[in-house]
Amino acid sequence: MVVDISKMEEGMDRNIKKEKKKKKKRELDREQEIENLVEKTQQHLDSNRKIKKRKDPDPEESSPEKKAKFSIKLNTENKASEKDEDTSDGIKSKLEPLNKGKGPKIIVAKEDKKQEDESTMSKRKLKAIKRQQEGRIHETKGMNKALEYLHNWKNARDTWKFEKCRQNWLLSHAYDQNKIKESDFCVLLEYITSIRGGMREATRSSALKESGKEVGKSEKSRASRILQALEQE
């Protein structure tokens, strides 16, 4: 059996051409469908806009005067000085062109600074006040514990225990009459005579330094009494 190769090639070419034509036609049909869909969508949107426009007429046509929908208030501090009054007038003059015609109006409001309370105070100021209060509470607790430590040394030596932090507080505030009153200072002098070692020398140096400062008579008097107590063995 003899096969004609040329005829087979021609048949294959015809089939390829047919497939290409079918493919091209499918692509054209798809493009046409997309264009039709886009056109229908656009028509639908235009129709909705027209319906909405008929339902919501232009407010400028229905109302002779258009009122401002809202106002913006600028808070400024009310001060008695002429400089601040001039500043306020300058702000008003700058805002006048903006308040002409239609649209929102800008209003300048004044407030009295004397009415400032915790709600208007800055966070930084509130934190500073809180730190001061906490410092006072901490200082009071430390003072009470240190004085209790001193009284226990004097009156309850059997149950008394040495605490370095209480001793340091007493020695550092020994010259302050507001923190250590005279009766407690007399007990402190007895306590100082019992101190030994490097702390005794440190207390002597501190008293000498305090006596050389330009301080009040009470501080110098206490420094002198501490030095005398340290001379006792």
RAVENZI-V697520 format. One record per residue. N is the residue number from 1. PHI is phi in degrees with one decimal (none if undefined). OMEGA is omega in whole degrees, -180 to 180 (999 if undefined). D_LAST is the distance of its C-alpha to the last C-alpha in Angstrom with 2 decimals. Layout:
BEGIN
n: (N & N)
phi: (PHI & PHI)
omega: (OMEGA & OMEGA)
d_last: (D_LAST & D_LAST)
END
This chain:
BEGIN
n: (1 & 2 & 3 & 4 & 5 & 6 & 7 & 8 & 9 & 10 & 11 & 12 & 13 & 14 & 15 & 16 & 17 & 18 & 19 & 20 & 21 & 22 & 23 & 24 & 25 & 26 & 27 & 28 & 29 & 30 & 31 & 32 & 33 & 34 & 35 & 36 & 37 & 38 & 39 & 40 & 41 & 42 & 43 & 44 & 45 & 46 & 47 & 48 & 49 & 50 & 51 & 52 & 53 & 54 & 55 & 56 & 57 & 58 & 59 & 60 & 61 & 62 & 63 & 64 & 65 & 66 & 67 & 68 & 69 & 70 & 71 & 72 & 73 & 74 & 75 & 76 & 77 & 78 & 79 & 80 & 81 & 82 & 83 & 84 & 85 & 86 & 87 & 88 & 89 & 90 & 91 & 92 & 93 & 94 & 95 & 96 & 97 & 98 & 99 & 100 & 101 & 102 & 103 & 104 & 105 & 106 & 107 & 108 & 109 & 110 & 111 & 112 & 113 & 114 & 115 & 116 & 117 & 118 & 119 & 120 & 121 & 122 & 123 & 124 & 125 & 126 & 127 & 128 & 129 & 130 & 131 & 132 & 133 & 134 & 135 & 136 & 137 & 138 & 139 & 140 & 141 & 142 & 143 & 144 & 145 & 146 & 147 & 148 & 149 & 150 & 151 & 152 & 153 & 154 & 155 & 156 & 157 & 158 & 159 & 160 & 161 & 162 & 163 & 164 & 165 & 166 & 167 & 168 & 169 & 170 & 171 & 172 & 173 & 174 & 175 & 176 & 177 & 178 & 179 & 180 & 181 & 182 & 183 & 184 & 185 & 186 & 187 & 188 & 189 & 190 & 191 & 192 & 193 & 194 & 195 & 196 & 197 & 198 & 199 & 200 & 201 & 202 & 203 & 204 & 205 & 206 & 207 & 208 & 209 & 210 & 211 & 212 & 213 & 214 & 215 & 216 & 217 & 218 & 219 & 220 & 221 & 222 & 223 & 224 & 225 & 226 & 227 & 228 & 229 & 230 & 231 & 232 & 233)
phi: (none & -101.5 & -100.1 & -87.5 & -66.3 & -64.0 & -68.1 & -63.6 & -65.8 & -63.9 & -63.2 & -65.7 & -63.1 & -62.8 & -63.0 & -63.0 & -63.9 & -64.2 & -63.3 & -63.6 & -63.4 & -63.6 & -63.6 & -63.7 & -65.5 & -62.1 & -65.0 & -63.9 & -62.4 & -65.7 & -61.7 & -65.7 & -62.4 & -64.4 & -61.5 & -64.1 & -65.0 & -61.9 & -64.5 & -64.9 & -62.4 & -63.1 & -63.7 & -64.3 & -65.0 & -63.2 & -65.2 & -64.0 & -62.1 & -64.7 & -64.1 & -64.7 & -65.7 & -69.5 & -75.1 & -111.9 & -69.3 & -62.9 & -62.0 & -68.3 & -79.1 & -81.8 & -117.3 & -65.7 & -126.1 & -93.9 & -88.2 & -69.5 & -73.7 & -155.6 & -128.8 & -110.6 & -104.7 & -107.1 & -83.8 & -127.0 & -78.4 & -95.5 & -117.5 & -82.8 & -70.4 & -66.7 & -64.0 & -68.2 & -63.6 & -64.2 & -62.8 & -62.8 & -63.4 & -65.3 & -64.0 & -61.9 & -64.8 & -73.1 & -84.0 & -56.5 & -61.9 & -75.2 & -90.5 & -81.4 & 80.0 & -90.1 & 110.1 & -62.9 & -108.0 & -104.8 & -115.3 & -97.0 & -109.6 & -109.4 & -131.3 & -87.2 & -68.0 & -66.8 & -86.3 & -66.3 & -130.9 & -63.6 & -69.9 & -103.8 & -70.4 & -71.1 & -61.8 & -64.5 & -67.0 & -63.4 & -65.1 & -64.0 & -63.1 & -63.9 & -64.0 & -62.8 & -63.8 & -64.3 & -63.9 & -64.3 & -62.4 & -63.7 & -64.1 & -63.5 & -62.0 & -63.1 & -65.3 & -61.3 & -67.1 & -67.3 & -67.8 & -63.4 & -60.6 & -66.3 & -66.1 & -64.8 & -61.6 & -79.1 & -107.6 & -135.5 & -63.4 & -68.1 & -97.9 & -70.6 & -127.8 & -69.0 & -133.5 & -63.5 & -65.5 & -69.0 & -63.7 & -62.2 & -63.7 & -62.7 & -71.0 & -75.2 & -110.1 & -62.7 & -93.6 & -98.2 & -67.9 & -72.1 & -99.0 & -122.7 & -73.7 & -61.0 & -64.6 & -71.3 & -67.0 & -63.1 & -67.3 & -64.9 & -61.9 & -64.0 & -64.1 & -62.1 & -64.5 & -87.6 & -73.6 & -130.4 & 76.3 & -65.8 & -65.1 & -64.7 & -68.5 & -65.1 & -67.5 & -63.5 & -62.9 & -64.4 & -66.4 & -62.3 & -64.9 & -67.6 & -69.9 & -86.6 & -78.1 & -87.3 & -117.0 & -70.2 & -64.8 & -65.2 & -65.3 & -66.1 & -64.0 & -67.1 & -62.2 & -65.6 & -67.7 & -65.7 & -63.2 & -64.3 & -66.1 & -72.0 & -73.0 & -77.9 & -102.2)
omega: (-177 & 180 & 178 & -176 & -177 & 179 & 178 & 179 & 179 & 178 & 179 & 179 & 180 & 179 & 179 & 180 & 180 & 180 & 179 & 180 & 179 & 180 & 179 & 180 & 179 & 179 & 179 & 178 & 180 & 178 & -180 & 177 & 179 & 179 & 179 & 180 & 178 & -179 & 179 & 179 & 179 & 178 & 179 & 179 & 179 & 179 & 179 & 179 & -179 & 179 & -180 & 180 & 178 & 180 & -178 & 179 & -179 & -179 & 180 & 180 & -178 & -179 & -179 & -179 & 180 & -179 & 178 & -179 & 180 & 179 & 180 & -179 & 175 & -178 & 177 & -178 & 180 & 180 & -174 & -175 & -180 & -179 & 179 & 178 & 178 & 179 & 179 & 178 & 179 & 178 & -179 & -179 & 179 & -178 & -177 & 179 & -179 & -177 & 179 & 177 & -176 & 177 & -177 & 178 & 179 & -177 & 178 & 180 & -179 & 178 & -180 & -177 & -179 & -178 & -179 & 178 & -176 & -178 & -179 & -180 & -179 & 179 & -179 & -180 & 179 & 179 & 180 & 179 & 180 & 179 & 179 & 180 & 179 & 178 & 179 & -180 & -180 & 180 & 180 & 178 & 180 & 180 & -179 & -179 & -180 & 179 & 176 & 177 & 180 & -180 & 177 & 177 & -178 & -169 & -177 & -175 & -178 & -179 & -177 & 176 & -179 & 176 & -175 & -177 & 178 & 178 & 179 & 180 & -179 & -178 & -179 & -180 & -177 & -175 & -176 & -179 & -179 & -178 & 179 & -178 & -171 & -178 & 177 & -180 & 178 & 177 & 180 & 178 & 177 & -180 & -178 & 179 & -179 & -178 & -180 & 173 & -175 & 179 & 178 & 179 & 178 & 178 & 178 & 180 & 179 & 179 & 178 & 178 & -180 & -180 & 179 & 180 & 174 & -178 & -180 & -178 & -177 & 179 & 180 & 179 & 180 & 178 & 180 & 180 & 177 & 179 & 178 & 179 & 180 & 178 & -179 & 179 & 999)
d_last: (141.12 & 140.45 & 137.47 & 137.69 & 134.25 & 135.00 & 135.76 & 132.55 & 130.56 & 132.32 & 131.55 & 127.86 & 127.74 & 129.35 & 126.81 & 123.89 & 125.38 & 125.81 & 122.18 & 121.00 & 123.17 & 121.85 & 118.25 & 118.84 & 120.51 & 117.59 & 115.19 & 117.36 & 117.60 & 113.82 & 113.33 & 115.88 & 114.12 & 110.81 & 112.46 & 114.11 & 110.82 & 109.05 & 111.90 & 111.88 & 108.09 & 108.42 & 111.25 & 109.20 & 106.26 & 108.60 & 110.19 & 106.83 & 105.87 & 109.16 & 108.72 & 105.17 & 106.31 & 109.04 & 106.60 & 103.89 & 105.66 & 103.97 & 101.82 & 102.83 & 106.50 & 105.92 & 103.52 & 104.37 & 100.72 & 97.89 & 94.69 & 91.24 & 89.89 & 86.24 & 84.06 & 80.90 & 78.18 & 75.77 & 72.64 & 71.41 & 68.68 & 69.95 & 68.29 & 69.29 & 69.39 & 72.80 & 71.80 & 71.41 & 74.71 & 76.44 & 74.96 & 76.24 & 79.67 & 79.71 & 79.05 & 81.87 & 84.26 & 83.50 & 84.11 & 87.41 & 89.52 & 88.06 & 89.00 & 92.66 & 95.29 & 94.87 & 91.90 & 88.27 & 86.87 & 83.41 & 81.68 & 78.58 & 76.29 & 73.52 & 70.33 & 67.77 & 64.34 & 62.74 & 63.73 & 61.41 & 59.53 & 57.77 & 61.10 & 61.74 & 58.22 & 57.54 & 55.78 & 53.18 & 52.29 & 52.11 & 49.79 & 47.49 & 47.36 & 46.70 & 43.81 & 42.24 & 42.65 & 41.23 & 38.23 & 37.55 & 37.89 & 35.58 & 32.91 & 33.22 & 32.89 & 29.77 & 28.16 & 29.15 & 27.84 & 24.44 & 24.09 & 25.37 & 22.76 & 20.00 & 21.81 & 22.22 & 18.50 & 18.16 & 21.40 & 22.60 & 19.80 & 22.50 & 24.66 & 22.09 & 22.23 & 20.22 & 22.37 & 21.55 & 24.22 & 22.91 & 19.38 & 21.10 & 23.26 & 20.51 & 18.64 & 22.06 & 23.29 & 20.26 & 22.20 & 25.43 & 26.19 & 29.25 & 27.43 & 24.21 & 25.03 & 22.83 & 22.22 & 21.14 & 18.93 & 16.95 & 16.46 & 15.59 & 12.69 & 11.25 & 12.25 & 10.71 & 7.08 & 8.45 & 10.08 & 10.01 & 12.62 & 15.24 & 14.91 & 11.48 & 13.37 & 16.40 & 14.83 & 13.73 & 17.32 & 18.88 & 17.36 & 18.53 & 21.86 & 22.28 & 21.70 & 24.39 & 26.92 & 29.74 & 28.59 & 28.76 & 26.74 & 25.05 & 23.75 & 22.48 & 20.87 & 18.99 & 17.93 & 16.60 & 14.67 & 13.13 & 12.13 & 10.58 & 8.59 & 7.46 & 6.48 & 3.79 & 0.00)
END
